[in-house]
């Protein structure tokens, strides 16, 4: 297995050797978590799967792996390819059937949600008890698709969204894909040394019952931010 070291020469002549944060070509553990989710779905009786943020912006869809008999619903806040339902996940229970889905997935969408905790409650309302879900989102990433870029998630953050109060249990949470953070202006507080951020984070969860909390706020009452259509 390949590995690498980076030699850094500073302006004062000092040199440092920095080990790569991971082996080249190794498995992305967050994508492996998503593979585990797919395996769990494939071993279940046929049901209904909801994808939150399904628009195929670059021609990529995630519906073809579903086994025969499963029904797919792609939801996105803007219309486009691979979108069956146009709507905001913050308001999902107002236009999707209550407890209508056996599985829910979302890929790099939650960082764009103004209130991801409200989204978790809404997901609970449209999932059947015992249903499983997988969400992938960045932990370290540049600002993108502003103004709708609000949050980043470590593997520890998911427990704030998916817990007994919101009606879930976490099966597994991970973050991976280390990346060094290099500040434009180097100061004591921006010298992150060899501490990496993680480009990717994910959670695999199960609905255990109805949510006991609510967040009766419409995001449109807070901001008029509109997701950029690109």
C-alpha positions, 0 to 999 in steps of 0.5 A, a space after each residue: 500500500 502506498 504512502 507519502 510524506 511532504 517536505 516543507 521548507 520554511 523561509 528561515 531555512 527549517 524543514 519539516 516532513 509531514 506524513 500523509 493523513 492516510 494511505 493512497 487509494 484506501 477505502 473512503 469509510 464514509 462511502 463504505 457507510 453508504 454501502 452498508 445502508 444500501 445493503 440494509 435496504 436490499 435485504 428488506 422487503 420492497 418498500 419506498 425510498 426517499 432521496 432528499 436533494 435528488 437533482 442530477 446536476 452533473 448527470 449523477 443519480 442514486 436510484 439504479 441500485 434499488 432492488 426490484 419492487 422498491 419505489 423511489 421518490 426523488 425530492 429537491 427544492 428546485 425542479 430538474 432531472 431526477 426530481 419527482 417532487 419539488 419541495 423543501 425538506 423543512 416542510 416535508 410533512 406538509 406535502 409528503 405522506 405521513 410514515 410513507 417511506 421505509 428508507 431515506 437518503 441524502 448526499 451532500 445536502 444537509 450543509 445547505 439546510 437552514 435548520 437541519 434539526 427541523 429537517 430531522 423532525 420532518 424526516 421522522 414524520 415521513 418515515 415508518 418506524 423501523 425505517 433506515 436512513 443515511 446522510 452524507 455531508 461535508 465536515 471541512 469544505 469551502 463555501 459553495 452555492 451561497 447564500 445557502 451554505 450554512 453548516 458542517 458536520 463532524 461524526 459527533 454532530 449527528 447525535 444532535 439531530 438523530 436521537 431519542 428525542 427526535 425519534 431515532 437511534 444512530 447505527 453508525 457515524 463516521 467522518 473521513 477523507 482528511 484534508 489539511 487546512 492552510 490559512 491565507 494569513 499564517 498566525 498563531 491561531 491559524 497554525 493548524 499544524 498537522 491537524 486535519 479536517 475531514 472532507 466527508 461525514 456520514 450517519 446511518 440511523 433508524 427510526 425508533 418512534 415518533 419525534 417528541 420535539 417540534 420546531 414550528 418555524 417556516 424558514 421563509 419567515 427567517 430569510 429569503 435566501 434562495 438556492 442557486 440553480 446551477 
